[in-house]
Amino acid sequence: MSDLPSVRTPVLDVWCELQCPDCDTALDDVRALRARYGDRLEVRLRHFPLEKHKHAFAAAQAAEEAVEQGRGWDYIEAVLGRVGELDRKGEPFLVEVAAELGLDAEEFDTALIDGRHILIVDADQAEGKAIGVSGTPTYVIGGERLDGGKSQDGLRARIEEIADRLLTEAGGE
């Protein structure tokens, strides 16, 4: 955020699920947006675990533990890049990735057992449902919802168009 109270950083909410192959595909767009805008655009991962993926809810909790340990995006990218392993190995894989990234894997295991991040995941999912998110990935920026589950074609360009407009309106460009 800027020191100036009148300038607001635009927010891109990325409704995602860490067991979703489409979210893995969308990761290149998210990386490109983060690289292009840096701290001028706040990119927030929002959890929307789908019932059809049995490890998605645990993966969302694990991602929150990674955020708490300071490596949220690294963890998210590592898990999304290996969706097939998450499908096969389940929760032990989530702890394994934490260890590979040098995070406190024991604390990950404990967090998954004690459910300390459940409320964050539940709140994200409830908010997503309230605004009409029905699948992942879904993007929300400037009050506009863009569904990426069927196709990513043209979405990054549309997000950039909205972000550029919001930055111009905020005096950020």
Disulfide bonds with the S-S distance in Angstrom:
none
